[in-house]
Amino acid sequence: MLDRLTAAYRRVVPQAVLDELQAGELAHPPLADVLNADWLEVVAGDGLAELRAFAYYVQVLGAGLRDIGEASVLAWAEVNGGIAVIDERAGRQAAQARGVVVHGTLWGSVALAVGCLGG
């Protein structure tokens, strides 16, 4: 369903997020569905501009495993003009202050629910 709802967009996931999901797959087997989604484009985020943005977000969010994933999402969205969907309020506020379009995961859930209701 999510692949159909987002088909009009370029759907990317930073490698750091995939690494985070793989680390939790044993404890949460449904994560395999995300890891095997063929409609997601994996991006490295290793260009100079992305690394600079990533360094900023790591300073704001921290360097824990989840923080690295969110920092990589925000950095990619900032540099490439994407829309970031993350669950951490501090990250959303930091990104919005830098002009990044960012939504919480609740936004994604509502979009999915509306899509399910609409067929």
Backbone as JSON Lines, residues from 0, in Angstrom:
{"i":0,"aa":"M","n":[0.82,-1.19,0.0],"ca":[0.0,0.0,0.0],"c":[0.87,1.26,0.0]}
{"i":1,"aa":"L","n":[1.87,1.32,0.84],"ca":[2.72,2.51,0.92],"c":[3.42,2.77,-0.41]}
{"i":2,"aa":"D","n":[3.82,1.72,-1.1],"ca":[4.48,1.92,-2.39],"c":[3.54,2.59,-3.38]}
{"i":3,"aa":"R","n":[2.25,2.25,-3.36],"ca":[1.29,2.87,-4.28],"c":[1.0,4.32,-3.89]}
{"i":4,"aa":"L","n":[0.92,4.59,-2.59],"ca":[0.63,5.95,-2.12],"c":[1.77,6.91,-2.43]}
{"i":5,"aa":"T","n":[2.97,6.4,-2.51],"ca":[4.13,7.26,-2.72],"c":[4.7,7.15,-4.12]}
{"i":6,"aa":"A","n":[4.0,6.49,-5.02],"ca":[4.52,6.2,-6.36],"c":[4.9,7.46,-7.14]}
{"i":7,"aa":"A","n":[4.29,8.58,-6.85],"ca":[4.58,9.81,-7.58],"c":[5.88,10.47,-7.12]}
{"i":8,"aa":"Y","n":[6.49,9.94,-6.07],"ca":[7.68,10.52,-5.48],"c":[8.9,9.62,-5.68]}
{"i":9,"aa":"R","n":[10.06,10.22,-5.59],"ca":[11.29,9.45,-5.51],"c":[11.39,8.99,-4.06]}
{"i":10,"aa":"R","n":[11.39,7.7,-3.8],"ca":[11.38,7.14,-2.45],"c":[12.78,6.63,-2.12]}
{"i":11,"aa":"V","n":[13.46,7.35,-1.23],"ca":[14.83,6.99,-0.91],"c":[14.97,6.66,0.56]}
{"i":12,"aa":"V","n":[15.97,5.86,0.85],"ca":[16.32,5.53,2.23],"c":[17.85,5.53,2.31]}
{"i":13,"aa":"P","n":[18.41,6.29,3.24],"ca":[19.86,6.27,3.39],"c":[20.35,4.9,3.88]}
{"i":14,"aa":"Q","n":[21.53,4.54,3.45],"ca":[22.12,3.26,3.86],"c":[22.16,3.14,5.37]}
{"i":15,"aa":"A","n":[22.42,4.24,6.06],"ca":[22.48,4.21,7.52],"c":[21.16,3.74,8.13]}
{"i":16,"aa":"V","n":[20.05,4.11,7.53],"ca":[18.74,3.68,8.03],"c":[18.56,2.18,7.8]}
{"i":17,"aa":"L","n":[18.97,1.71,6.63],"ca":[18.89,0.26,6.38],"c":[19.74,-0.51,7.37]}
{"i":18,"aa":"D","n":[20.92,0.01,7.67],"ca":[21.78,-0.65,8.66],"c":[21.1,-0.71,10.02]}
{"i":19,"aa":"E","n":[20.43,0.37,10.38],"ca":[19.69,0.42,11.65],"c":[18.56,-0.61,11.67]}
{"i":20,"aa":"L","n":[17.84,-0.71,10.56],"ca":[16.74,-1.68,10.48],"c":[17.25,-3.11,10.52]}
{"i":21,"aa":"Q","n":[18.36,-3.37,9.82],"ca":[18.94,-4.72,9.83],"c":[19.35,-5.11,11.24]}
{"i":22,"aa":"A","n":[19.84,-4.16,12.02],"ca":[20.25,-4.45,13.4],"c":[19.05,-4.87,14.26]}
{"i":23,"aa":"G","n":[17.85,-4.4,13.91],"ca":[16.67,-4.74,14.69],"c":[15.81,-5.83,14.11]}
{"i":24,"aa":"E","n":[16.23,-6.41,12.98],"ca":[15.39,-7.38,12.28],"c":[15.13,-8.65,13.09]}
{"i":25,"aa":"L","n":[16.09,-9.14,13.82],"ca":[15.88,-10.36,14.61],"c":[14.82,-10.16,15.67]}
{"i":26,"aa":"A","n":[14.85,-9.0,16.32],"ca":[13.87,-8.72,17.36],"c":[12.51,-8.33,16.78]}
{"i":27,"aa":"H","n":[12.51,-7.8,15.56],"ca":[11.27,-7.32,14.92],"c":[11.21,-7.84,13.48]}
{"i":28,"aa":"P","n":[10.83,-9.1,13.28],"ca":[10.84,-9.71,11.94],"c":[10.09,-8.95,10.85]}
{"i":29,"aa":"P","n":[9.01,-8.19,11.15],"ca":[8.34,-7.45,10.07],"c":[9.25,-6.41,9.38]}
{"i":30,"aa":"L","n":[10.36,-6.05,10.01],"ca":[11.28,-5.11,9.36],"c":[11.84,-5.67,8.06]}
{"i":31,"aa":"A","n":[11.79,-6.98,7.91],"ca":[12.26,-7.6,6.67],"c":[11.49,-7.08,5.46]}
{"i":32,"aa":"D","n":[10.21,-6.74,5.66],"ca":[9.41,-6.2,4.56],"c":[9.99,-4.89,4.04]}
{"i":33,"aa":"V","n":[10.45,-4.06,4.95],"ca":[11.06,-2.79,4.55],"c":[12.41,-3.06,3.88]}
{"i":34,"aa":"L","n":[13.18,-3.94,4.48],"ca":[14.51,-4.24,3.94],"c":[14.45,-4.84,2.54]}
{"i":35,"aa":"N","n":[13.34,-5.5,2.22],"ca":[13.2,-6.14,0.92],"c":[12.33,-5.36,-0.05]}
{"i":36,"aa":"A","n":[11.94,-4.15,0.32],"ca":[11.07,-3.35,-0.55],"c":[11.86,-2.92,-1.79]}
{"i":37,"aa":"D","n":[11.45,-3.41,-2.94],"ca":[12.17,-3.1,-4.17],"c":[11.88,-1.7,-4.71]}
{"i":38,"aa":"W","n":[10.92,-1.0,-4.13],"ca":[10.59,0.34,-4.6],"c":[11.37,1.43,-3.86]}
{"i":39,"aa":"L","n":[12.15,1.05,-2.86],"ca":[12.99,2.01,-2.15],"c":[14.36,2.1,-2.82]}
{"i":40,"aa":"E","n":[14.82,3.3,-3.04],"ca":[16.14,3.54,-3.61],"c":[17.11,3.83,-2.45]}
{"i":41,"aa":"V","n":[18.15,3.05,-2.36],"ca":[19.15,3.25,-1.31],"c":[20.12,4.34,-1.75]}
{"i":42,"aa":"V","n":[20.33,5.33,-0.89],"ca":[21.25,6.42,-1.18],"c":[22.38,6.42,-0.14]}
{"i":43,"aa":"A","n":[23.57,6.77,-0.59],"ca":[24.73,6.74,0.29],"c":[24.85,8.01,1.14]}
{"i":44,"aa":"G","n":[24.57,9.15,0.56],"ca":[24.69,10.4,1.31],"c":[26.13,10.75,1.64]}
{"i":45,"aa":"D","n":[27.04,10.44,0.74],"ca":[28.46,10.65,1.04],"c":[29.1,11.8,0.27]}
{"i":46,"aa":"G","n":[28.28,12.65,-0.35],"ca":[28.82,13.84,-0.99],"c":[29.22,14.86,0.07]}
{"i":47,"aa":"L","n":[30.08,15.8,-0.3],"ca":[30.59,16.78,0.65],"c":[29.47,17.58,1.31]}
{"i":48,"aa":"A","n":[28.5,18.04,0.53],"ca":[27.39,18.82,1.1],"c":[26.57,17.98,2.07]}
{"i":49,"aa":"E","n":[26.34,16.72,1.71],"ca":[25.57,15.83,2.6],"c":[26.34,15.55,3.88]}
{"i":50,"aa":"L","n":[27.65,15.37,3.77],"ca":[28.46,15.11,4.97],"c":[28.47,16.32,5.9]}
{"i":51,"aa":"R","n":[28.51,17.51,5.33],"ca":[28.45,18.72,6.17],"c":[27.11,18.81,6.9]}
{"i":52,"aa":"A","n":[26.03,18.58,6.17],"ca":[24.71,18.62,6.78],"c":[24.58,17.51,7.83]}
{"i":53,"aa":"F","n":[25.09,16.33,7.51],"ca":[25.06,15.21,8.44],"c":[25.79,15.56,9.74]}
{"i":54,"aa":"A","n":[26.95,16.19,9.63],"ca":[27.72,16.58,10.82],"c":[26.92,17.55,11.68]}
{"i":55,"aa":"Y","n":[26.21,18.46,11.06],"ca":[25.36,19.38,11.82],"c":[24.29,18.62,12.59]}
{"i":56,"aa":"Y","n":[23.59,17.72,11.9],"ca":[22.5,17.0,12.56],"c":[23.0,16.06,13.65]}
{"i":57,"aa":"V","n":[24.17,15.49,13.48],"ca":[24.74,14.65,14.54],"c":[25.04,15.5,15.77]}
{"i":58,"aa":"Q","n":[25.51,16.72,15.56],"ca":[25.75,17.62,16.7],"c":[24.46,17.91,17.45]}
{"i":59,"aa":"V","n":[23.38,18.1,16.71],"ca":[22.09,18.43,17.32],"c":[21.44,17.21,17.97]}
{"i":60,"aa":"L","n":[21.48,16.06,17.28],"ca":[20.73,14.89,17.71],"c":[21.54,13.91,18.56]}
{"i":61,"aa":"G","n":[22.85,13.86,18.35],"ca":[23.69,12.88,19.02],"c":[24.16,11.84,18.02]}
{"i":62,"aa":"A","n":[24.9,10.86,18.53],"ca":[25.51,9.87,17.63],"c":[25.1,8.45,17.97]}
{"i":63,"aa":"G","n":[23.94,8.27,18.61],"ca":[23.44,6.93,18.85],"c":[22.96,6.3,17.55]}
{"i":64,"aa":"L","n":[22.71,5.02,17.54],"ca":[22.31,4.31,16.32],"c":[21.09,4.96,15.66]}
{"i":65,"aa":"R","n":[20.05,5.22,16.42],"ca":[18.85,5.86,15.86],"c":[19.14,7.29,15.41]}
{"i":66,"aa":"D","n":[19.99,7.98,16.15],"ca":[20.32,9.36,15.81],"c":[21.04,9.43,14.46]}
{"i":67,"aa":"I","n":[21.92,8.48,14.21],"ca":[22.67,8.45,12.95],"c":[21.7,8.29,11.77]}
{"i":68,"aa":"G","n":[20.73,7.41,11.92],"ca":[19.75,7.21,10.86],"c":[18.95,8.48,10.59]}
{"i":69,"aa":"E","n":[18.48,9.12,11.63],"ca":[17.7,10.34,11.44],"c":[18.56,11.46,10.88]}
{"i":70,"aa":"A","n":[19.79,11.58,11.35],"ca":[20.7,12.6,10.82],"c":[20.95,12.38,9.34]}
{"i":71,"aa":"S","n":[21.06,11.13,8.92],"ca":[21.3,10.85,7.5],"c":[20.07,11.17,6.65]}
{"i":72,"aa":"V","n":[18.89,10.91,7.17],"ca":[17.65,11.27,6.46],"c":[17.56,12.78,6.29]}
{"i":73,"aa":"L","n":[17.8,13.51,7.37],"ca":[17.69,14.97,7.32],"c":[18.75,15.58,6.41]}
{"i":74,"aa":"A","n":[19.97,15.06,6.48],"ca":[21.04,15.58,5.62],"c":[20.7,15.37,4.15]}
{"i":75,"aa":"W","n":[20.23,14.17,3.81],"ca":[19.9,13.9,2.41],"c":[18.77,14.81,1.94]}
{"i":76,"aa":"A","n":[17.72,14.93,2.76],"ca":[16.58,15.77,2.39],"c":[17.01,17.23,2.23]}
{"i":77,"aa":"E","n":[17.85,17.71,3.11],"ca":[18.3,19.11,3.04],"c":[19.06,19.38,1.74]}
{"i":78,"aa":"V","n":[19.99,18.52,1.42],"ca":[20.86,18.75,0.26],"c":[20.13,18.49,-1.06]}
{"i":79,"aa":"N","n":[19.21,17.54,-1.06],"ca":[18.56,17.11,-2.3],"c":[17.13,17.62,-2.47]}
{"i":80,"aa":"G","n":[16.69,18.47,-1.54],"ca":[15.35,19.03,-1.65],"c":[14.24,18.02,-1.42]}
{"i":81,"aa":"G","n":[14.52,17.02,-0.6],"ca":[13.54,15.99,-0.31],"c":[12.64,16.34,0.86]}
{"i":82,"aa":"I","n":[11.69,15.48,1.1],"ca":[10.8,15.58,2.26],"c":[11.24,14.5,3.23]}
{"i":83,"aa":"A","n":[11.61,14.9,4.43],"ca":[12.06,13.95,5.45],"c":[10.87,13.54,6.32]}
{"i":84,"aa":"V","n":[10.81,12.26,6.65],"ca":[9.8,11.75,7.58],"c":[10.57,11.06,8.7]}
{"i":85,"aa":"I","n":[10.55,11.67,9.89],"ca":[11.27,11.13,11.05],"c":[10.37,11.25,12.28]}
{"i":86,"aa":"D","n":[10.75,10.57,13.35],"ca":[9.89,10.6,14.52],"c":[10.41,11.46,15.67]}
{"i":87,"aa":"E","n":[11.57,12.04,15.55],"ca":[12.14,12.8,16.66],"c":[11.84,14.3,16.52]}
{"i":88,"aa":"R","n":[11.22,14.85,17.55],"ca":[10.83,16.27,17.52],"c":[12.04,17.19,17.38]}
{"i":89,"aa":"A","n":[13.11,16.95,18.11],"ca":[14.29,17.81,18.03],"c":[14.86,17.84,16.61]}
{"i":90,"aa":"G","n":[14.86,16.7,15.96],"ca":[15.34,16.62,14.59],"c":[14.44,17.39,13.64]}
{"i":91,"aa":"R","n":[13.13,17.27,13.83],"ca":[12.18,18.0,12.98],"c":[12.37,19.5,13.14]}
{"i":92,"aa":"Q","n":[12.54,19.95,14.39],"ca":[12.71,21.38,14.64],"c":[14.02,21.9,14.04]}
{"i":93,"aa":"A","n":[15.1,21.13,14.2],"ca":[16.39,21.54,13.65],"c":[16.33,21.62,12.13]}
{"i":94,"aa":"A","n":[15.67,20.65,11.51],"ca":[15.57,20.63,10.06],"c":[14.7,21.78,9.55]}
{"i":95,"aa":"Q","n":[13.59,22.02,10.21],"ca":[12.7,23.11,9.8],"c":[13.41,24.45,9.91]}
{"i":96,"aa":"A","n":[14.24,24.62,10.93],"ca":[15.01,25.86,11.09],"c":[15.96,26.08,9.92]}
{"i":97,"aa":"R","n":[16.35,24.99,9.26],"ca":[17.26,25.09,8.11],"c":[16.52,25.01,6.77]}
{"i":98,"aa":"G","n":[15.18,25.1,6.83],"ca":[14.39,25.14,5.62],"c":[14.03,23.79,5.02]}
{"i":99,"aa":"V","n":[14.23,22.71,5.76],"ca":[13.92,21.38,5.25],"c":[12.44,21.09,5.47]}
{"i":100,"aa":"V","n":[11.8,20.51,4.48],"ca":[10.42,20.05,4.65],"c":[10.49,18.72,5.38]}
{"i":101,"aa":"V","n":[9.9,18.68,6.55],"ca":[10.0,17.48,7.38],"c":[8.66,17.22,8.07]}
{"i":102,"aa":"H","n":[8.3,15.95,8.15],"ca":[7.07,15.54,8.81],"c":[7.4,14.45,9.82]}
{"i":103,"aa":"G","n":[6.54,14.33,10.83],"ca":[6.67,13.25,11.79],"c":[6.09,11.96,11.23]}
{"i":104,"aa":"T","n":[6.39,10.87,11.89],"ca":[5.89,9.59,11.42],"c":[4.37,9.51,11.52]}
{"i":105,"aa":"L","n":[3.75,10.29,12.39],"ca":[2.29,10.32,12.46],"c":[1.72,10.81,11.14]}
{"i":106,"aa":"W","n":[2.38,11.77,10.51],"ca":[1.95,12.27,9.19],"c":[1.92,11.12,8.19]}
{"i":107,"aa":"G","n":[2.96,10.29,8.21],"ca":[3.0,9.15,7.31],"c":[1.9,8.15,7.6]}
{"i":108,"aa":"S","n":[1.61,7.95,8.87],"ca":[0.54,7.02,9.26],"c":[-0.83,7.53,8.81]}
{"i":109,"aa":"V","n":[-1.05,8.83,8.95],"ca":[-2.32,9.41,8.51],"c":[-2.44,9.3,7.0]}
{"i":110,"aa":"A","n":[-1.36,9.59,6.28],"ca":[-1.38,9.46,4.82],"c":[-1.71,8.04,4.41]}
{"i":111,"aa":"L","n":[-1.13,7.07,5.11],"ca":[-1.39,5.67,4.8],"c":[-2.86,5.32,5.09]}
{"i":112,"aa":"A","n":[-3.37,5.81,6.23],"ca":[-4.76,5.52,6.57],"c":[-5.71,6.13,5.56]}
{"i":113,"aa":"V","n":[-5.45,7.36,5.13],"ca":[-6.29,8.01,4.14],"c":[-6.24,7.22,2.83]}
{"i":114,"aa":"G","n":[-5.05,6.76,2.47],"ca":[-4.92,5.96,1.27],"c":[-5.7,4.66,1.36]}
{"i":115,"aa":"C","n":[-5.68,4.05,2.52],"ca":[-6.43,2.8,2.71],"c":[-7.93,3.05,2.63]}
{"i":116,"aa":"L","n":[-8.39,4.14,3.19],"ca":[-9.81,4.47,3.15],"c":[-10.25,4.82,1.74]}
{"i":117,"aa":"G","n":[-9.33,5.46,0.98],"ca":[-9.68,5.88,-0.36],"c":[-9.55,4.77,-1.38]}
{"i":118,"aa":"G","n":[-9.02,3.64,-0.99],"ca":[-8.94,2.52,-1.91],"c":[-7.57,2.35,-2.43]}
